[in-house]
Amino acid sequence: MNRITRFLARPAALAAMSFVLLLGSGCSTASRVGVTNDFDHSVNFRAFKTWAWYPQQPTDTEGGPAKGYESFLDKRMRAAVKAEMTRKGLTEVDKAPDIYVAYSARVEDKQQVSPYYNGLGYPYGYGYGYYGRGIPPVTQYKAGTVVIDIIDARRKELAWRGTGQAQVDQNTINEVETTRIVNGILSTYPPQDNQARR
């Protein structure tokens, strides 16, 4: 049995490796954006060429538009959405757009229970690293949630909705996080099963 095999056979080594794997997965979780979307399957999204902000844009998490000025989050959201819409070949206009775009954003406190908890107070079933008998390890974190709506301006109906959620560091969504979440959401627009329609 060589040195590496003997090391890995020791209980302390297994516990250390488990911790490293959990730490690594935690880092990747923080950078991941969970994205979902829904849309009207009868809409030809390829026909949309121009866009504008929805006239009655709701207030963001910092209350910007309702106070008559843009909050930092509102500015970040608008910049990120505008950049993505431009990248997709859509032109922002002042009048008579094909679609309106609206968004909402908020930050909430969340909890996550370890998926590796075995009910005995030990992670992974190895029996190392006591978390308290019968109490699963719980992680507290902040989640930024952004919803982007695309409204068919002619029909005045919701055509597409994308939602993205990611772990954030503060009570607001900073510039990097805003861009990451918006890009994640709009990466699913236009819907794939409408790609071939003209």
N, C-alpha and C positions, 0 to 999 in steps of 0.2 A: 504494500500500500504506500503510494508516494505521499509527499508532504501535503499537497493540495487536497487529495482524497481524505487524508486524516483530519485536516482542518475542517473540511465541509461536513465531516461526520460528527463534529462536536456540536452540542446544543447551542452554545453561545454563537457559533458561526452561523447557524440557521437563523437565529434571532436577528443577528446583525444584517444578514442578507435580506431578510424580510423587511427590516426597517429601511434599507437602501431602496428596495423595490417600491415600497409604499411611498417614500419620499420622492422618487422619480416620477411615479404616477401622479402624485399631487401637483408637481410642477407642470406636467402636461395638461392636467385638468384645468388649472388656472388659466391657461392660454387657449383653451378650447371654447368654441362658440356653438351652443346648441341651437340649431335652426329648424324651424318648421314653416310650412306655407300652405295656403289654400287658395283656390281660384275658381272663377266661373269658366267652366270648360267650353262654353259656347263662344267665348271671346277670342277674336283674332288679334293676339298681342303684337304680331308683326306689322299690323296696320298703324300702330301708334308710333308717331315720329316726334311729336312735340309734347312738352309737359310744363306745368306751372305748380306752384304751391297752392294747396287748398285754401280758399279765402278765409275760412273759419278755423284756422289751425288751432287745436286745443293747447292748453298750457302744458309746458314740460314740467319735469320734476322740481325745477327751481322757480316756476311761475313766471318765466320771462315774458312771453307775448302778452299775457293778461295785464302786465304792468306797463305796457307801452314801450318796452325795450327788450332787446334780445339778451337772454342770459348766456353765460359761457357755454353751457350745454347746448342751447339752441343754435349758437353760432357753429359749434362743432358738428352738430347733426346736419345742419344745412350745407356746410362745406363738404362733409363726407358723402351725403346723398347726391349733391350736385356733381361731384367728381365721378361717382359711379354711373350716374345717368349719362354724363358726357362720354364716358368710356364705352357705354353701350350704344352710342350713336344717336341718343335722344337730345333734342335741342330745347333749352328753356326759353319760353316766350312769355310776353306780358298779357296777351289776349288770345282768346279762342284756342286753348291747348287741346290736344287729343286726350290727355289724361291729367288729373290732379294728383299730387302726392301729399300725404299727410303722415305724421308720425306721432307716437307717444313714447315717453321714456321715463323710467323710474328705477330707483335702487331700493332693494329690500334686504332685510336680515334673513338669512336662511340657515338651516341646520342640515347636516348630512351624517347619517349613521354609517359606520364602517360596514361595507358589504362582506368583510372577512370575519365578522364576529360569529362565534359558535355557540353563544348562550352560556358558556361556562366561565366567562370573564377572561378568555384567552383569544388572541387573534390567530387566524390561520389554522387552528386546531393543533398547534405544536405544543401548547401548554407553557409557553414562555411569554413573559411580559404581561403582568397582571393588570387588568383594567378595572377591577372591582366586580365581585361576584354578581352576576345577573344584570349588570349595567353595561350596555354596549358603548364603545367610544363614540363620542359625538363631536363633530367639527363645526364651529360657527364660522360663517363667511357672509360676505355681501355679494348680492347678485344684481347685475344691471340688466334690465329687460327693455328691449326696444321693439316696438311694433311699427311697421311701415305699411301704409295702405296706398293702393293705386286705384283711383276712381275713374271710371269711364266718364269723361266730361259730357259727351253727347247724351248718354242715357242717364247720367247722374246716379250711377250705381257702382257699388264696390266691385272691382274686377279681380283684384289680387290682394292678398294680405300675407306678409312675411313677418315672422317673429324670431328674435334672436335673444339668447340669454348667455351671459358669461360672468365669471367671478371677477369682481372689481376690488380695488384697494381702498376706496374711500366712500363717502356718502354721495358722491357724484361720479359721473363717468368721464374719465379724463380723455384727452385728445387721442391718444394711441388706442385706448379701449373703444372709443366711439367709432373710429375708423375700422377697427377690427370687427366690431359687431355689425356695423352697416355693410361692410364688404361681404361678410358672411351671409347676411340676409339677402342682399341683392345679387349674390352669386347664383341664386336660385330663380332669378327673373331674367327673361321671360320663362314661363314653365316649359319644361322639356317636351311634353307631349303636344305643345303648340308650335314647336320649332319649324315643322315642315309646312305649316299653314301660311298662305300668302294672301 
